[in-house]
Amino acid sequence: MKKFTPYITFLALLPLGHATAAPQLSAQSIIVNPTPTGLNVNIRTNRTVNSQQIPSYAPGDHLEFYTRANKDAYVYLFNVDAQDQVTLLSSNGLRAQGNLLKANTSQRFPEKGEASTFLLTLPQGLNRLLAVASLVPLDFRPLTTQTSAQGEMTPVNVKGQAGLGQALTVALRSVPPQNWTTATTQYTIARRALSGLPELDVKALKTQVNFRQNARLSEVFAAYADHLRAEGYLVTQSQYRQGAAQGVFVRQGAQLRQVMLEVAQRDQTFFVKLMRQK
């Protein structure tokens, strides 16, 4: 007999009612459950010491997120970056059933053995990480940008922590208040600005530049990721290996645009290529 799994989804941001135990927005925690619950979730980075100290990272550093719940729960990670871009994180892309975390076990992002490429595409500044734990799976697909190149980062179609909090308020209204909880942590991205880099034509089918620069591969990749972000592109996938970095970026509009950015390094010479995929 086929097992049926219930899903809770939302299609629009509806006005909030005055029902008791409704999710509450919070400037510090994004969204909180005002009802006491036996479900607890924790979130930290690999450099988190305590809640008063905010760890700092630079492109090329190794970044890991750890979540842990005291009950079997579906856990979702949202990152709000310094430019208010919201991203849903998953090592296996966006899965409708969520990421089921067994009680009292730690989940790592990215998964063990995978390179930490997330930092390559983040703008400089403060990031806030939100963990949502629920005893039932939630479906966030209506809020996301789906592409054929879906990877570990799924762009969410809301802006900033206020937009994320409002969207989650709607998503969680149908969940019994004792069945969900949240936790947050913060970290910063700090990196030097690179000047004088040759520009890429984002409108071309294919464009390439070669140049010499006293910089790290991760710094050059991050600089061109900033350029794409300024043109309205959001990252969905990135890979990093010795001497090369690669990322897929999408831009919504009347027609979905998808490009691939490749950066290779040989000594102090960089080879940067941008190719349109859609």
C-alpha atoms as an extended CHARMM CRD file, in Angstrom:
* protein
*
       278  EXT
         1         1  MET       CA              0.0000000000        0.0000000000        0.0000000000  PROA      1               0.0000000000
         2         2  LYS       CA              1.4620000000        3.3340000000       -1.0180000000  PROA      2               0.0000000000
         3         3  LYS       CA              2.2590000000        5.5550000000        1.9100000000  PROA      3               0.0000000000
         4         4  PHE       CA              0.6850000000        9.0030000000        1.8710000000  PROA      4               0.0000000000
         5         5  THR       CA              2.6300000000       11.9190000000        3.2960000000  PROA      5               0.0000000000
         6         6  PRO       CA              0.7100000000       15.1280000000        4.0630000000  PROA      6               0.0000000000
         7         7  TYR       CA              2.1580000000       18.4270000000        2.8680000000  PROA      7               0.0000000000
         8         8  ILE       CA              1.4120000000       21.9280000000        3.9740000000  PROA      8               0.0000000000
         9         9  THR       CA              1.7960000000       24.5790000000        1.2890000000  PROA      9               0.0000000000
        10        10  PHE       CA              0.9130000000       28.2170000000        0.7380000000  PROA      10              0.0000000000
        11        11  LEU       CA              0.1610000000       30.1880000000       -2.4120000000  PROA      11              0.0000000000
        12        12  ALA       CA             -0.1530000000       33.8020000000       -1.2910000000  PROA      12              0.0000000000
        13        13  LEU       CA              0.7050000000       36.1220000000        1.5610000000  PROA      13              0.0000000000
        14        14  LEU       CA             -2.6370000000       36.5010000000        3.3070000000  PROA      14              0.0000000000
        15        15  PRO       CA             -3.4550000000       39.1170000000        5.9710000000  PROA      15              0.0000000000
        16        16  LEU       CA             -2.6240000000       37.9790000000        9.4510000000  PROA      16              0.0000000000
        17        17  GLY       CA             -5.5260000000       37.2480000000       11.7400000000  PROA      17              0.0000000000
        18        18  HSD       CA             -5.8070000000       37.6300000000       15.4750000000  PROA      18              0.0000000000
        19        19  ALA       CA             -5.7950000000       33.9390000000       16.3580000000  PROA      19              0.0000000000
        20        20  THR       CA             -3.8730000000       33.0060000000       19.4500000000  PROA      20              0.0000000000
        21        21  ALA       CA             -0.4520000000       31.4160000000       19.1140000000  PROA      21              0.0000000000
        22        22  ALA       CA              0.0500000000       32.8740000000       15.6340000000  PROA      22              0.0000000000
        23        23  PRO       CA              3.6880000000       33.0180000000       14.4960000000  PROA      23              0.0000000000
        24        24  GLN       CA              5.3260000000       36.3020000000       15.4480000000  PROA      24              0.0000000000
        25        25  LEU       CA              7.8400000000       38.3470000000       13.4660000000  PROA      25              0.0000000000
        26        26  SER       CA             11.0470000000       39.2890000000       15.2530000000  PROA      26              0.0000000000
        27        27  ALA       CA             13.8190000000       41.7000000000       14.2830000000  PROA      27              0.0000000000
        28        28  GLN       CA             16.4000000000       39.4360000000       15.9100000000  PROA      28              0.0000000000
        29        29  SER       CA             14.9910000000       35.9640000000       15.2100000000  PROA      29              0.0000000000
        30        30  ILE       CA             13.0120000000       36.6420000000       11.9680000000  PROA      30              0.0000000000
        31        31  ILE       CA             10.0720000000       34.5200000000       13.1690000000  PROA      31              0.0000000000
        32        32  VAL       CA              9.3210000000       32.8950000000       16.5170000000  PROA      32              0.0000000000
        33        33  ASN       CA              6.7170000000       30.5400000000       17.9430000000  PROA      33              0.0000000000
        34        34  PRO       CA              5.0250000000       32.1870000000       20.9620000000  PROA      34              0.0000000000
        35        35  THR       CA              3.6340000000       28.8330000000       22.1170000000  PROA      35              0.0000000000
        36        36  PRO       CA              5.7750000000       26.6650000000       24.4160000000  PROA      36              0.0000000000
        37        37  THR       CA              6.7770000000       23.5190000000       22.5470000000  PROA      37              0.0000000000
        38        38  GLY       CA              8.8090000000       20.4340000000       23.3110000000  PROA      38              0.0000000000
        39        39  LEU       CA             10.5390000000       20.6840000000       19.9240000000  PROA      39              0.0000000000
        40        40  ASN       CA             13.9170000000       22.4220000000       19.9410000000  PROA      40              0.0000000000
        41        41  VAL       CA             16.3680000000       23.1080000000       17.1210000000  PROA      41              0.0000000000
        42        42  ASN       CA             19.8750000000       24.5600000000       17.1910000000  PROA      42              0.0000000000
        43        43  ILE       CA             21.8830000000       26.1330000000       14.3850000000  PROA      43              0.0000000000
        44        44  ARG       CA             25.5520000000       27.1510000000       14.3570000000  PROA      44              0.0000000000
        45        45  THR       CA             28.5120000000       27.5940000000       12.0300000000  PROA      45              0.0000000000
        46        46  ASN       CA             31.8350000000       25.8090000000       12.3320000000  PROA      46              0.0000000000
        47        47  ARG       CA             33.2310000000       28.9860000000       13.9430000000  PROA      47              0.0000000000
        48        48  THR       CA             30.3570000000       29.8240000000       16.2810000000  PROA      48              0.0000000000
        49        49  VAL       CA             31.5910000000       30.2540000000       19.8600000000  PROA      49              0.0000000000
        50        50  ASN       CA             28.5860000000       31.9320000000       21.4780000000  PROA      50              0.0000000000
        51        51  SER       CA             25.6340000000       34.1130000000       20.5370000000  PROA      51              0.0000000000
        52        52  GLN       CA             27.5240000000       37.3210000000       21.3750000000  PROA      52              0.0000000000
        53        53  GLN       CA             30.4210000000       36.7540000000       18.9680000000  PROA      53              0.0000000000
        54        54  ILE       CA             29.6940000000       36.8290000000       15.2270000000  PROA      54              0.0000000000
        55        55  PRO       CA             32.1850000000       34.7200000000       13.2340000000  PROA      55              0.0000000000
        56        56  SER       CA             33.7520000000       36.1520000000       10.0860000000  PROA      56              0.0000000000
        57        57  TYR       CA             34.5980000000       34.4150000000        6.7950000000  PROA      57              0.0000000000
        58        58  ALA       CA             36.3560000000       35.3530000000        3.5670000000  PROA      58              0.0000000000
        59        59  PRO       CA             36.1420000000       33.7280000000        0.1130000000  PROA      59              0.0000000000
        60        60  GLY       CA             38.2160000000       30.5700000000        0.1980000000  PROA      60              0.0000000000
        61        61  ASP       CA             37.5020000000       29.8840000000        3.8780000000  PROA      61              0.0000000000
        62        62  HSD       CA             35.6710000000       26.7140000000        4.8280000000  PROA      62              0.0000000000
        63        63  LEU       CA             32.1100000000       27.3770000000        5.9880000000  PROA      63              0.0000000000
        64        64  GLU       CA             29.8380000000       24.7400000000        7.5280000000  PROA      64              0.0000000000
        65        65  PHE       CA             26.3890000000       24.9630000000        9.0980000000  PROA      65              0.0000000000
        66        66  TYR       CA             25.2550000000       22.4740000000       11.7450000000  PROA      66              0.0000000000
        67        67  THR       CA             21.6520000000       21.8440000000       12.8020000000  PROA      67              0.0000000000
        68        68  ARG       CA             20.3780000000       19.5900000000       15.5620000000  PROA      68              0.0000000000
        69        69  ALA       CA             16.8380000000       18.8780000000       16.8340000000  PROA      69              0.0000000000
        70        70  ASN       CA             15.6810000000       16.9940000000       19.9130000000  PROA      70              0.0000000000
        71        71  LYS       CA             12.9360000000       15.1720000000       17.9480000000  PROA      71              0.0000000000
        72        72  ASP       CA             12.6360000000       13.7220000000       14.4520000000  PROA      72              0.0000000000
        73        73  ALA       CA             11.8550000000       16.8260000000       12.4070000000  PROA      73              0.0000000000
        74        74  TYR       CA             11.9160000000       18.3120000000        8.9230000000  PROA      74              0.0000000000
        75        75  VAL       CA             14.5510000000       21.0320000000        8.9790000000  PROA      75              0.0000000000
        76        76  TYR       CA             14.8850000000       23.8770000000        6.4750000000  PROA      76              0.0000000000
        77        77  LEU       CA             17.7670000000       26.3580000000        6.2970000000  PROA      77              0.0000000000
        78        78  PHE       CA             17.3000000000       29.8930000000        4.9760000000  PROA      78              0.0000000000
        79        79  ASN       CA             20.1390000000       32.3540000000        4.4810000000  PROA      79              0.0000000000
        80        80  VAL       CA             19.5160000000       36.1100000000        4.3020000000  PROA      80              0.0000000000
        81        81  ASP       CA             22.5930000000       37.8690000000        2.9290000000  PROA      81              0.0000000000
        82        82  ALA       CA             23.7930000000       41.4640000000        3.2590000000  PROA      82              0.0000000000
        83        83  GLN       CA             21.8320000000       42.4910000000        0.1310000000  PROA      83              0.0000000000
        84        84  ASP       CA             18.5940000000       40.9400000000        1.4540000000  PROA      84              0.0000000000
        85        85  GLN       CA             18.6890000000       38.0060000000       -0.9570000000  PROA      85              0.0000000000
        86        86  VAL       CA             17.0200000000       34.9600000000        0.6240000000  PROA      86              0.0000000000
        87        87  THR       CA             18.2550000000       31.4720000000       -0.2350000000  PROA      87              0.0000000000
        88        88  LEU       CA             16.9360000000       28.0460000000        0.7450000000  PROA      88              0.0000000000
        89        89  LEU       CA             19.8690000000       25.7220000000        1.3400000000  PROA      89              0.0000000000
        90        90  SER       CA             19.9880000000       22.0160000000        0.5730000000  PROA      90              0.0000000000
        91        91  SER       CA             22.8910000000       19.7620000000       -0.3140000000  PROA      91              0.0000000000
        92        92  ASN       CA             20.6020000000       17.8880000000       -2.7090000000  PROA      92              0.0000000000
        93        93  GLY       CA             18.6210000000       20.7710000000       -4.1130000000  PROA      93              0.0000000000
        94        94  LEU       CA             15.0780000000       21.6370000000       -3.0770000000  PROA      94              0.0000000000
        95        95  ARG       CA             13.2400000000       18.4800000000       -2.0760000000  PROA      95              0.0000000000
        96        96  ALA       CA              9.4930000000       18.5690000000       -1.5070000000  PROA      96              0.0000000000
        97        97  GLN       CA              9.6880000000       16.2850000000        1.5090000000  PROA      97              0.0000000000
        98        98  GLY       CA             12.1970000000       18.4990000000        3.2680000000  PROA      98              0.0000000000
        99        99  ASN       CA             15.3330000000       17.3500000000        5.0140000000  PROA      99              0.0000000000
       100       100  LEU       CA             14.3260000000       14.8390000000        7.6770000000  PROA      100             0.0000000000
       101       101  LEU       CA             16.6500000000       15.1070000000       10.6530000000  PROA      101             0.0000000000
       102       102  LYS       CA             16.6740000000       12.3010000000       13.1950000000  PROA      102             0.0000000000
       103       103  ALA       CA             16.4020000000       13.2580000000       16.8500000000  PROA      103             0.0000000000
       104       104  ASN       CA             19.6360000000       14.3090000000       18.5730000000  PROA      104             0.0000000000
       105       105  THR       CA             21.7660000000       13.9410000000       15.4360000000  PROA      105             0.0000000000
       106       106  SER       CA             23.6310000000       16.7420000000       13.6950000000  PROA      106             0.0000000000
       107       107  GLN       CA             23.1150000000       17.6440000000       10.0550000000  PROA      107             0.0000000000
       108       108  ARG       CA             25.9180000000       19.3860000000        8.1750000000  PROA      108             0.0000000000
       109       109  PHE       CA             25.6980000000       21.7580000000        5.2220000000  PROA      109             0.0000000000
       110       110  PRO       CA             27.4090000000       21.1500000000        2.9130000000  PROA      110             0.0000000000
       111       111  GLU       CA             27.4670000000       17.3900000000        3.3550000000  PROA      111             0.0000000000
       112       112  LYS       CA             30.6790000000       15.7650000000        4.5580000000  PROA      112             0.0000000000
       113       113  GLY       CA             33.2840000000       15.5630000000        1.8220000000  PROA      113             0.0000000000
       114       114  GLU       CA             31.7530000000       18.3650000000       -0.2630000000  PROA      114             0.0000000000
       115       115  ALA       CA             33.6270000000       21.6040000000       -0.8540000000  PROA      115             0.0000000000
       116       116  SER       CA             32.3290000000       24.7540000000        0.7990000000  PROA      116             0.0000000000
       117       117  THR       CA             31.4540000000       26.8100000000       -2.2870000000  PROA      117             0.0000000000
       118       118  PHE       CA             28.6380000000       28.8780000000       -0.8270000000  PROA      118             0.0000000000
       119       119  LEU       CA             31.0120000000       31.6780000000        0.2040000000  PROA      119             0.0000000000
       120       120  LEU       CA             32.1590000000       32.2150000000       -3.3660000000  PROA      120             0.0000000000
       121       121  THR       CA             28.9260000000       33.9850000000       -4.2440000000  PROA      121             0.0000000000
       122       122  LEU       CA             27.9960000000       35.9100000000       -1.0860000000  PROA      122             0.0000000000
       123       123  PRO       CA             28.2030000000       39.7180000000       -0.9520000000  PROA      123             0.0000000000
       124       124  GLN       CA             30.2170000000       41.3330000000        1.8040000000  PROA      124             0.0000000000
       125       125  GLY       CA             28.4290000000       42.0220000000        5.0880000000  PROA      125             0.0000000000
       126       126  LEU       CA             26.2180000000       40.4330000000        7.7310000000  PROA      126             0.0000000000
       127       127  ASN       CA             24.3380000000       37.2010000000        6.9880000000  PROA      127             0.0000000000
       128       128  ARG       CA             21.5410000000       35.7450000000        9.0790000000  PROA      128             0.0000000000
       129       129  LEU       CA             20.8270000000       32.0180000000        9.0260000000  PROA      129             0.0000000000
       130       130  LEU       CA             17.3900000000       30.6810000000       10.0100000000  PROA      130             0.0000000000
       131       131  ALA       CA             16.5760000000       27.0580000000       10.8200000000  PROA      131             0.0000000000
       132       132  VAL       CA             12.8950000000       26.0420000000       10.7200000000  PROA      132             0.0000000000
       133       133  ALA       CA             12.0390000000       22.6750000000       12.2780000000  PROA      133             0.0000000000
       134       134  SER       CA              8.6080000000       21.0860000000       11.8130000000  PROA      134             0.0000000000
       135       135  LEU       CA              7.1380000000       17.7130000000       12.7360000000  PROA      135             0.0000000000
       136       136  VAL       CA              5.3840000000       17.6720000000        9.3430000000  PROA      136             0.0000000000
       137       137  PRO       CA              6.9550000000       18.4850000000        5.9440000000  PROA      137             0.0000000000
       138       138  LEU       CA              6.4260000000       21.9420000000        4.4760000000  PROA      138             0.0000000000
       139       139  ASP       CA              6.3920000000       22.7290000000        0.7670000000  PROA      139             0.0000000000
       140       140  PHE       CA              8.2810000000       25.9090000000       -0.1170000000  PROA      140             0.0000000000
       141       141  ARG       CA              8.2880000000       25.4040000000       -3.8810000000  PROA      141             0.0000000000
       142       142  PRO       CA              5.7610000000       28.2220000000       -4.5300000000  PROA      142             0.0000000000
       143       143  LEU       CA              8.3100000000       30.6660000000       -3.1150000000  PROA      143             0.0000000000
       144       144  THR       CA             11.3380000000       29.5340000000       -5.0910000000  PROA      144             0.0000000000
       145       145  THR       CA             12.9280000000       29.9630000000       -8.4990000000  PROA      145             0.0000000000
       146       146  GLN       CA             13.1480000000       26.5050000000      -10.0600000000  PROA      146             0.0000000000
       147       147  THR       CA             15.6900000000       25.8170000000      -12.8110000000  PROA      147             0.0000000000
       148       148  SER       CA             17.1670000000       22.7920000000      -14.5260000000  PROA      148             0.0000000000
       149       149  ALA       CA             20.4700000000       23.6240000000      -12.8490000000  PROA      149             0.0000000000
       150       150  GLN       CA             19.1000000000       23.4710000000       -9.3210000000  PROA      150             0.0000000000
       151       151  GLY       CA             21.9000000000       22.8960000000       -6.8410000000  PROA      151             0.0000000000
       152       152  GLU       CA             22.6000000000       23.5170000000       -3.1860000000  PROA      152             0.0000000000
       153       153  MET       CA             21.2350000000       27.0860000000       -3.2600000000  PROA      153             0.0000000000
       154       154  THR       CA             17.6210000000       27.7980000000       -4.2140000000  PROA      154             0.0000000000
       155       155  PRO       CA             16.6830000000       31.4940000000       -4.6060000000  PROA      155             0.0000000000
       156       156  VAL       CA             13.5550000000       32.4600000000       -2.6650000000  PROA      156             0.0000000000
       157       157  ASN       CA             11.1810000000       35.0170000000       -4.1700000000  PROA      157             0.0000000000
       158       158  VAL       CA             11.0260000000       37.3150000000       -1.1340000000  PROA      158             0.0000000000
       159       159  LYS       CA             13.3870000000       40.0780000000       -0.0200000000  PROA      159             0.0000000000
       160       160  GLY       CA             15.0780000000       40.3830000000        3.3580000000  PROA      160             0.0000000000
       161       161  GLN       CA             14.2670000000       38.9410000000        6.7280000000  PROA      161             0.0000000000
       162       162  ALA       CA             10.9580000000       40.8430000000        6.9200000000  PROA      162             0.0000000000
       163       163  GLY       CA              9.7630000000       39.2950000000        3.6580000000  PROA      163             0.0000000000
       164       164  LEU       CA             10.9380000000       35.8670000000        4.7540000000  PROA      164             0.0000000000
       165       165  GLY       CA              9.2290000000       36.2370000000        8.1190000000  PROA      165             0.0000000000
       166       166  GLN       CA              5.9160000000       37.2010000000        6.5040000000  PROA      166             0.0000000000
       167       167  ALA       CA              6.0660000000       34.2790000000        4.0640000000  PROA      167             0.0000000000
       168       168  LEU       CA              6.8540000000       31.7980000000        6.8170000000  PROA      168             0.0000000000
       169       169  THR       CA              4.0480000000       33.2020000000        8.9510000000  PROA      169             0.0000000000
       170       170  VAL       CA              1.6000000000       32.1820000000        6.2280000000  PROA      170             0.0000000000
       171       171  ALA       CA              3.2760000000       28.7980000000        5.7510000000  PROA      171             0.0000000000
       172       172  LEU       CA              3.1240000000       27.9600000000        9.4410000000  PROA      172             0.0000000000
       173       173  ARG       CA             -0.4090000000       29.1450000000       10.2150000000  PROA      173             0.0000000000
       174       174  SER       CA             -1.8280000000       25.6910000000        9.4440000000  PROA      174             0.0000000000
       175       175  VAL       CA              0.7740000000       23.8570000000       11.5210000000  PROA      175             0.0000000000
       176       176  PRO       CA             -0.2270000000       23.0930000000       15.1340000000  PROA      176             0.0000000000
       177       177  PRO       CA              1.8320000000       25.5150000000       17.2470000000  PROA      177             0.0000000000
       178       178  GLN       CA              3.3830000000       22.7170000000       19.2910000000  PROA      178             0.0000000000
       179       179  ASN       CA              4.7750000000       21.1560000000       16.0890000000  PROA      179             0.0000000000
       180       180  TRP       CA              7.2960000000       23.7670000000       14.9510000000  PROA      180             0.0000000000
       181       181  THR       CA             10.1150000000       25.9710000000       16.1720000000  PROA      181             0.0000000000
       182       182  THR       CA             12.9720000000       28.1130000000       14.8450000000  PROA      182             0.0000000000
       183       183  ALA       CA             16.5340000000       29.1490000000       15.6400000000  PROA      183             0.0000000000
       184       184  THR       CA             18.9270000000       31.7080000000       14.1590000000  PROA      184             0.0000000000
       185       185  THR       CA             22.6140000000       32.4880000000       14.0200000000  PROA      185             0.0000000000
       186       186  GLN       CA             24.7260000000       35.1300000000       12.2970000000  PROA      186             0.0000000000
       187       187  TYR       CA             28.0300000000       35.3850000000       10.4650000000  PROA      187             0.0000000000
       188       188  THR       CA             29.7880000000       37.9970000000        8.3520000000  PROA      188             0.0000000000
       189       189  ILE       CA             31.5390000000       37.9420000000        4.9850000000  PROA      189             0.0000000000
       190       190  ALA       CA             34.6480000000       40.1290000000        4.8140000000  PROA      190             0.0000000000
       191       191  ARG       CA             36.8180000000       40.4460000000        1.7230000000  PROA      191             0.0000000000
       192       192  ARG       CA             38.9160000000       43.0290000000       -0.0430000000  PROA      192             0.0000000000
       193       193  ALA       CA             37.5940000000       44.7850000000       -3.1170000000  PROA      193             0.0000000000
       194       194  LEU       CA             39.3790000000       44.0690000000       -6.3950000000  PROA      194             0.0000000000
       195       195  SER       CA             39.6690000000       47.0050000000       -8.7920000000  PROA      195             0.0000000000
       196       196  GLY       CA             40.5770000000       47.1800000000      -12.4490000000  PROA      196             0.0000000000
       197       197  LEU       CA             39.1220000000       43.8210000000      -13.4730000000  PROA      197             0.0000000000
       198       198  PRO       CA             38.0310000000       43.6370000000      -17.1460000000  PROA      198             0.0000000000
       199       199  GLU       CA             34.2720000000       43.6110000000      -17.6610000000  PROA      199             0.0000000000
       200       200  LEU       CA             32.1870000000       40.7850000000      -19.0920000000  PROA      200             0.0000000000
       201       201  ASP       CA             29.3140000000       41.3830000000      -21.5050000000  PROA      201             0.0000000000
       202       202  VAL       CA             26.3980000000       39.6730000000      -19.7810000000  PROA      202             0.0000000000
       203       203  LYS       CA             24.2370000000       40.0680000000      -22.9140000000  PROA      203             0.0000000000
       204       204  ALA       CA             26.6070000000       38.0960000000      -25.1510000000  PROA      204             0.0000000000
       205       205  LEU       CA             26.1210000000       34.4020000000      -25.8560000000  PROA      205             0.0000000000
       206       206  LYS       CA             29.7300000000       33.8440000000      -24.8460000000  PROA      206             0.0000000000
       207       207  THR       CA             32.3940000000       36.2280000000      -23.5890000000  PROA      207             0.0000000000
       208       208  GLN       CA             35.8790000000       35.6370000000      -22.2180000000  PROA      208             0.0000000000
       209       209  VAL       CA             38.6850000000       37.7450000000      -20.7290000000  PROA      209             0.0000000000
       210       210  ASN       CA             42.2360000000       36.8840000000      -19.6670000000  PROA      210             0.0000000000
       211       211  PHE       CA             44.3310000000       39.0140000000      -17.3230000000  PROA      211             0.0000000000
       212       212  ARG       CA             46.9860000000       38.9980000000      -14.6280000000  PROA      212             0.0000000000
       213       213  GLN       CA             46.0340000000       39.8580000000      -11.0590000000  PROA      213             0.0000000000
       214       214  ASN       CA             47.6780000000       39.4590000000       -7.6640000000  PROA      214             0.0000000000
       215       215  ALA       CA             44.6440000000       37.7840000000       -6.1010000000  PROA      215             0.0000000000
       216       216  ARG       CA             43.1910000000       34.4690000000       -5.0110000000  PROA      216             0.0000000000
       217       217  LEU       CA             40.8910000000       32.4700000000       -7.2650000000  PROA      217             0.0000000000
       218       218  SER       CA             38.0700000000       32.7880000000       -4.7400000000  PROA      218             0.0000000000
       219       219  GLU       CA             38.4290000000       36.5880000000       -4.6950000000  PROA      219             0.0000000000
       220       220  VAL       CA             38.2150000000       36.8860000000       -8.4820000000  PROA      220             0.0000000000
       221       221  PHE       CA             35.2180000000       34.5570000000       -8.6790000000  PROA      221             0.0000000000
       222       222  ALA       CA             33.4400000000       36.5230000000       -5.9360000000  PROA      222             0.0000000000
       223       223  ALA       CA             34.1190000000       39.7980000000       -7.7670000000  PROA      223             0.0000000000
       224       224  TYR       CA             32.4800000000       38.5420000000      -10.9720000000  PROA      224             0.0000000000
       225       225  ALA       CA             29.6200000000       37.0220000000       -8.9720000000  PROA      225             0.0000000000
       226       226  ASP       CA             29.0420000000       40.5290000000       -7.5710000000  PROA      226             0.0000000000
       227       227  HSD       CA             28.8880000000       41.8570000000      -11.1480000000  PROA      227             0.0000000000
       228       228  LEU       CA             26.2490000000       39.2850000000      -12.0990000000  PROA      228             0.0000000000
       229       229  ARG       CA             24.2720000000       40.0230000000       -8.9470000000  PROA      229             0.0000000000
       230       230  ALA       CA             24.2470000000       43.7250000000       -9.8690000000  PROA      230             0.0000000000
       231       231  GLU       CA             22.6900000000       42.6870000000      -13.2030000000  PROA      231             0.0000000000
       232       232  GLY       CA             19.8900000000       40.8440000000      -11.3890000000  PROA      232             0.0000000000
       233       233  TYR       CA             21.3090000000       37.3130000000      -11.4840000000  PROA      233             0.0000000000
       234       234  LEU       CA             21.0790000000       34.9160000000       -8.5410000000  PROA      234             0.0000000000
       235       235  VAL       CA             23.3090000000       31.9150000000       -7.9810000000  PROA      235             0.0000000000
       236       236  THR       CA             21.7790000000       28.4190000000       -7.9300000000  PROA      236             0.0000000000
       237       237  GLN       CA             24.8590000000       26.2310000000       -8.1120000000  PROA      237             0.0000000000
       238       238  SER       CA             28.6130000000       26.5680000000       -7.6370000000  PROA      238             0.0000000000
       239       239  GLN       CA             31.6300000000       24.2710000000       -7.7040000000  PROA      239             0.0000000000
       240       240  TYR       CA             35.1800000000       24.8180000000       -6.5970000000  PROA      240             0.0000000000
       241       241  ARG       CA             38.2640000000       22.7410000000       -7.2550000000  PROA      241             0.0000000000
       242       242  GLN       CA             41.9900000000       23.2850000000       -7.4000000000  PROA      242             0.0000000000
       243       243  GLY       CA             42.6790000000       26.0540000000       -9.8860000000  PROA      243             0.0000000000
       244       244  ALA       CA             39.0870000000       26.5510000000      -11.0850000000  PROA      244             0.0000000000
       245       245  ALA       CA             35.6490000000       27.7070000000       -9.9280000000  PROA      245             0.0000000000
       246       246  GLN       CA             32.2900000000       27.4850000000      -11.6880000000  PROA      246             0.0000000000
       247       247  GLY       CA             28.8020000000       28.7930000000      -10.9760000000  PROA      247             0.0000000000
       248       248  VAL       CA             25.3250000000       28.8290000000      -12.5340000000  PROA      248             0.0000000000
       249       249  PHE       CA             23.2950000000       32.0410000000      -12.2140000000  PROA      249             0.0000000000
       250       250  VAL       CA             19.6750000000       32.7550000000      -13.1750000000  PROA      250             0.0000000000
       251       251  ARG       CA             17.6890000000       35.9450000000      -13.7160000000  PROA      251             0.0000000000
       252       252  GLN       CA             13.9220000000       36.0920000000      -13.6670000000  PROA      252             0.0000000000
       253       253  GLY       CA             11.8580000000       38.2950000000      -15.9190000000  PROA      253             0.0000000000
       254       254  ALA       CA              9.7020000000       37.9750000000      -19.0040000000  PROA      254             0.0000000000
       255       255  GLN       CA             12.1140000000       35.2080000000      -19.9730000000  PROA      255             0.0000000000
       256       256  LEU       CA             14.3070000000       33.2140000000      -17.6060000000  PROA      256             0.0000000000
       257       257  ARG       CA             18.0080000000       33.7810000000      -18.2600000000  PROA      257             0.0000000000
       258       258  GLN       CA             20.6460000000       31.2970000000      -17.1550000000  PROA      258             0.0000000000
       259       259  VAL       CA             24.4120000000       31.7740000000      -17.4710000000  PROA      259             0.0000000000
       260       260  MET       CA             27.4970000000       29.8680000000      -16.3830000000  PROA      260             0.0000000000
       261       261  LEU       CA             30.5340000000       31.6450000000      -14.9590000000  PROA      261             0.0000000000
       262       262  GLU       CA             33.8930000000       29.8800000000      -15.1230000000  PROA      262             0.0000000000
       263       263  VAL       CA             37.1190000000       31.1940000000      -13.5950000000  PROA      263             0.0000000000
       264       264  ALA       CA             40.4470000000       29.3720000000      -13.9410000000  PROA      264             0.0000000000
       265       265  GLN       CA             43.8410000000       30.3650000000      -12.5490000000  PROA      265             0.0000000000
       266       266  ARG       CA             47.3920000000       29.5580000000      -13.6410000000  PROA      266             0.0000000000
       267       267  ASP       CA             49.9210000000       31.2580000000      -11.4130000000  PROA      267             0.0000000000
       268       268  GLN       CA             48.7680000000       34.9090000000      -11.4690000000  PROA      268             0.0000000000
       269       269  THR       CA             46.9130000000       34.6760000000      -14.7820000000  PROA      269             0.0000000000
       270       270  PHE       CA             43.1290000000       34.3420000000      -14.7290000000  PROA      270             0.0000000000
       271       271  PHE       CA             40.8460000000       33.0360000000      -17.4760000000  PROA      271             0.0000000000
       272       272  VAL       CA             37.2380000000       34.1560000000      -17.0250000000  PROA      272             0.0000000000
       273       273  LYS       CA             34.4360000000       32.8860000000      -19.2370000000  PROA      273             0.0000000000
       274       274  LEU       CA             30.7010000000       33.6570000000      -19.2030000000  PROA      274             0.0000000000
       275       275  MET       CA             28.3350000000       31.5260000000      -21.3090000000  PROA      275             0.0000000000
       276       276  ARG       CA             24.5930000000       31.8800000000      -21.7530000000  PROA      276             0.0000000000
       277       277  GLN       CA             22.7250000000       28.6090000000      -21.2510000000  PROA      277             0.0000000000
       278       278  LYS       CA             19.1790000000       29.9180000000      -21.6910000000  PROA      278             0.0000000000
